């Protein structure tokens, strides 16, 4: 009897494990000129990984402090004194300055990061995606990269390298995964010094495939990401508000 119960529990656990591994999951990645968002989906459930939503502070009921009775007594005295009451009315209240939330400047993608990714990412992803058997799906695959830089000659060379790399990478990617809603473009601008990237990539897969990819390329992808972050350009310094000095006439 006990053996049948144990076998039944094991059967239920194996069934739950099979359901989890076969349930469709997905990741949605968006990057827009320094702003990053990451959304993870598992079946009908969705979880916002980044950016995290700010928690609102709980509302507290105003408690009467020790100073409030003293303020009430002072207000009563001022009401009895007409001169004091008149001076309090005539004194205008100074408006409290509102503090504006300062946005931290974000680092943008640069030439070193692009070249490093071209050299390291294709072999890592190629080895990992071969094991999935085209079960992965990219929907959408939208990448717009503006190539720019201080040196027009270097910028033109980088644009040529990127165009050649894309021409070879996209057909190979189509052989490894299924792609729908593709929009990958390169732009060239000799007037600007800072590169810009806008990306919107959705990856649909099953947890079993995610485990397979993670075992195959998880360590290599982590090393690439850490190195990629180190190569990031420092964000531009925040502009200080200019104070207008008025001279007395």
C-alpha positions, -999 to 999 in steps of 0.1 A, spaced: 0 0 0 28 24 9 46 16 -23 16 25 -44 13 59 -26 49 67 -32 46 57 -69 15 79 -72 33 109 -56 63 104 -79 39 102 -109 22 135 -100 56 152 -95 68 139 -129 36 151 -145 40 186 -129 77 187 -140 67 178 -176 40 205 -177 65 231 -164 91 221 -189 67 221 -218 48 253 -209 55 281 -234 77 309 -220 91 341 -234 114 371 -228 108 406 -242 138 429 -244 136 465 -253 164 491 -255 159 527 -265 190 550 -263 200 539 -228 166 529 -214 164 492 -208 133 470 -201 130 433 -196 98 413 -194 96 376 -187 65 355 -195 56 320 -183 23 308 -197 -3 334 -187 20 349 -160 41 380 -167 69 395 -146 86 428 -151 123 423 -143 136 457 -153 129 485 -147 113 477 -113 81 495 -103 86 520 -75 67 511 -44 44 538 -31 49 546 6 20 535 28 -3 563 39 -2 571 76 -29 589 96 -16 622 109 -8 618 146 -10 648 169 24 656 182 35 674 213 40 706 194 4 708 182 -12 719 216 14 746 219 6 758 183 -31 758 192 -24 779 224 -3 803 204 -31 806 178 -56 813 205 -34 841 219 -29 857 185 -67 856 180 -71 876 212 -44 902 202 -58 922 171 -24 938 163 -6 904 162 -35 890 141 -31 918 116 6 913 112 1 875 107 -24 882 79 -2 908 62 29 885 61 27 865 28 35 828 30 66 818 11 59 790 -14 79 759 -8 102 750 -37 93 717 -54 120 692 -58 122 678 -93 133 642 -97 167 643 -114 171 617 -141 205 601 -141 223 602 -174 227 568 -190 256 553 -208 251 547 -245 265 520 -268 298 527 -284 322 515 -311 342 492 -288 311 474 -276 299 468 -312 333 454 -323 335 432 -293 300 418 -298 308 411 -335 338 390 -325 324 371 -296 286 367 -298 281 348 -331 300 317 -321 284 316 -287 249 319 -300 256 295 -329 267 267 -305 237 273 -282 210 275 -308 220 244 -327 207 223 -298 172 238 -300 162 224 -334 145 256 -346 120 255 -317 129 290 -307 110 319 -322 119 356 -324 88 378 -326 96 406 -332 132 412 -342 135 449 -345 170 465 -344 178 500 -355 215 510 -351 228 545 -359 265 543 -367 283 575 -358 316 587 -345 341 616 -343 362 603 -371 343 599 -405 368 574 -419 365 551 -389 327 555 -389 325 545 -426 347 514 -419 326 504 -390 294 508 -410 309 485 -437 319 459 -412 285 459 -396 267 457 -430 289 427 -440 283 410 -406 246 414 -409 245 400 -444 262 368 -431 245 366 -397 208 370 -407 206 340 -431 225 318 -405 200 330 -378 170 320 -400 184 285 -403 186 282 -364 154 299 -353 120 310 -366 118 347 -371 86 368 -376 82 406 -379 119 413 -388 131 449 -391 169 452 -389 184 484 -402 217 503 -402 219 541 -404 250 562 -410 255 597 -397 287 616 -401 274 647 -383 270 630 -349 296 616 -326 274 593 -304 260 560 -316 223 552 -309 206 518 -307 168 510 -306 159 474 -302 128 454 -295 133 416 -294 108 390 -282 120 354 -277 95 325 -273 107 291 -261 100 263 -237 118 260 -204 135 228 -215 151 247 -244 161 275 -220 178 250 -197 196 235 -227 208 269 -239 218 279 -204 239 248 -199 255 253 -233 262 290 -233 252 305 -199 288 310 -187 300 324 -220 270 348 -222 277 360 -186 313 367 -194 303 386 -226 278 407 -207 303 417 -179 329 427 -205 303 445 -226 293 466 -196 330 475 -188 334 488 -224 304 512 -220 311 549 -224 307 570 -193 274 589 -193 276 626 -201 278 649 -171 245 663 -159 239 699 -167 238 722 -137 210 747 -136 221 782 -143 212 808 -117 202 842 -130 219 870 -110 199 901 -110 217 933 -101 199 959 -80 193 991 -99 
